[in-house]
Amino acid sequence: MPSWLFKVLTVYTALSSAMASGAEGRFLQELALDDARMVVVAEAEREPRSIGSYSIRLYAVGNPEFPYDDFVHGLVVARDGFVEKILLEDLDADGSKELVVLVRSAGTGGYLSAQSFKTTRDQIYPFRAVADLPALANPLEQLRQ
């Protein structure tokens, strides 16, 4: 093997390893919905933790052994901060829960933002959002208004 190729492969291996370890700590969580569906929320790979995007993927779970086989719909949403938490809350008192994604800014102040999403059988779409809330605020109260 030529020495230049060995050097290229060594650098590539080192970069790949660094990128893989940089992905550690990224937000990735799934929640089961009430009707044999599931949502998966994940920060995008290779983006800074402090800004970028996250994806929301909706799956119909026909077979629990293979929950990711039936992708239904998805969104990619911009974020200013890191995804801190996701939860299901009935924000409009209609009897169905909305997906809520809490994002905390990485800068001084640790401001909160929250985006909520409604789901139908075959779609997920934005519902309500709040931004620039104080670090200790309750974003659910704001989303309910």
C-alpha positions as CSV (number, residue, x, y, z in Angstrom):
1,M,0.0,0.0,0.0
2,P,1.4,3.4,-0.9
3,S,2.3,5.6,2.1
4,W,0.0,8.4,0.9
5,L,-3.0,6.0,0.8
6,F,-2.1,4.8,4.3
7,K,-2.1,8.4,5.6
8,V,-5.4,9.1,3.9
9,L,-7.0,6.0,5.4
10,T,-5.6,6.9,8.9
11,V,-7.0,10.4,8.7
12,Y,-10.4,9.1,7.5
13,T,-10.5,6.5,10.3
14,A,-9.7,9.2,12.9
15,L,-12.3,11.6,11.5
16,S,-15.0,8.9,11.3
17,S,-14.2,7.9,14.9
18,A,-14.4,11.6,16.1
19,M,-17.7,12.1,14.3
20,A,-19.2,9.0,15.8
21,S,-18.1,9.9,19.3
22,G,-19.5,13.5,18.7
23,A,-22.9,12.0,18.0
24,E,-23.0,10.7,21.6
25,G,-25.3,12.6,23.8
26,R,-27.6,13.6,20.9
27,F,-31.3,13.6,21.7
28,L,-33.1,10.5,20.5
29,Q,-36.4,9.3,22.0
30,E,-39.6,7.6,21.0
31,L,-43.0,7.8,22.5
32,A,-46.0,5.5,21.9
33,L,-49.2,7.1,21.0
34,D,-52.6,5.8,22.1
35,D,-53.5,4.1,18.8
36,A,-50.7,1.7,17.8
37,R,-48.5,4.6,16.4
38,M,-45.2,5.9,17.6
39,V,-43.2,9.1,17.2
40,V,-39.4,9.3,17.2
41,V,-37.7,12.6,17.8
42,A,-34.0,13.0,17.1
43,E,-31.4,15.7,16.8
44,A,-29.7,15.7,13.4
45,E,-26.3,14.1,13.2
46,R,-23.2,16.1,12.4
47,E,-24.9,19.4,13.4
48,P,-23.7,21.4,16.4
49,R,-25.6,20.5,19.6
50,S,-26.4,24.2,20.2
51,I,-28.2,24.9,16.9
52,G,-29.5,23.0,13.9
53,S,-32.5,20.8,13.4
54,Y,-34.5,17.8,14.8
55,S,-36.7,15.3,13.0
56,I,-40.0,13.9,14.0
57,R,-41.0,10.6,12.4
58,L,-44.4,9.0,12.7
59,Y,-44.7,5.2,12.5
60,A,-47.7,2.9,12.4
61,V,-46.7,-0.1,14.6
62,G,-48.4,-3.1,13.1
63,N,-45.9,-5.6,14.6
64,P,-44.2,-4.7,17.9
65,E,-41.2,-6.8,16.9
66,F,-40.6,-4.4,13.9
67,P,-41.9,-1.0,15.1
68,Y,-40.0,1.0,12.4
69,D,-41.2,-0.9,9.3
70,D,-44.2,1.3,8.6
71,F,-43.0,4.9,8.3
72,V,-46.1,7.2,7.9
73,H,-44.9,10.8,7.9
74,G,-42.2,13.1,9.1
75,L,-40.9,16.6,9.6
76,V,-37.6,18.4,10.0
77,V,-37.7,21.4,12.4
78,A,-35.1,24.1,13.0
79,R,-33.9,24.4,16.6
80,D,-32.0,27.1,18.5
81,G,-30.5,25.1,21.3
82,F,-30.7,21.4,22.2
83,V,-33.8,19.2,22.5
84,E,-34.2,18.7,26.3
85,K,-37.4,16.7,26.5
86,I,-40.5,15.4,24.6
87,L,-43.8,14.6,26.1
88,L,-47.5,14.2,25.3
89,E,-50.0,16.7,26.6
90,D,-53.6,17.6,25.7
91,L,-53.0,21.3,25.2
92,D,-56.4,22.2,23.8
93,A,-58.6,20.0,25.9
94,D,-60.0,18.1,22.9
95,G,-59.2,14.7,24.4
96,S,-56.2,13.9,22.2
97,K,-52.6,14.5,23.2
98,E,-50.2,16.7,21.3
99,L,-46.5,16.0,21.0
100,V,-44.5,18.7,22.7
101,V,-40.8,19.2,22.1
102,L,-38.8,21.3,24.6
103,V,-35.7,23.0,23.4
104,R,-33.2,24.9,25.7
105,S,-30.8,27.5,24.3
106,A,-27.2,26.7,24.8
107,G,-26.2,30.3,25.6
108,T,-26.4,32.4,28.7
109,G,-29.8,32.3,30.3
110,G,-30.8,28.8,29.1
111,Y,-34.0,30.1,27.6
112,L,-36.7,27.6,26.7
113,S,-38.8,27.2,23.6
114,A,-41.5,24.6,22.9
115,Q,-43.1,23.4,19.8
116,S,-46.2,21.3,19.7
117,F,-47.5,19.0,17.0
118,K,-50.8,17.3,16.3
119,T,-51.1,13.9,14.7
120,T,-53.7,12.4,12.5
121,R,-53.7,8.8,11.3
122,D,-51.3,9.7,8.5
123,Q,-49.7,13.1,9.2
124,I,-48.0,15.1,11.9
125,Y,-48.2,18.9,11.7
126,P,-47.2,22.0,13.7
127,F,-49.8,23.2,16.3
128,R,-48.5,25.9,18.7
129,A,-45.1,27.2,19.6
130,V,-43.6,29.5,22.2
131,A,-40.0,30.9,22.3
132,D,-37.6,32.8,24.5
133,L,-39.2,31.8,27.8
134,P,-37.1,32.2,31.0
135,A,-35.2,29.2,32.1
136,L,-37.6,28.2,34.9
137,A,-40.8,29.0,33.0
138,N,-43.5,26.3,32.4
139,P,-43.9,26.2,28.6
140,L,-47.0,24.0,28.9
141,E,-48.9,26.8,30.5
142,Q,-47.9,29.1,27.6
143,L,-48.8,26.5,25.0
144,R,-52.3,26.1,26.5
145,Q,-53.1,29.8,26.1
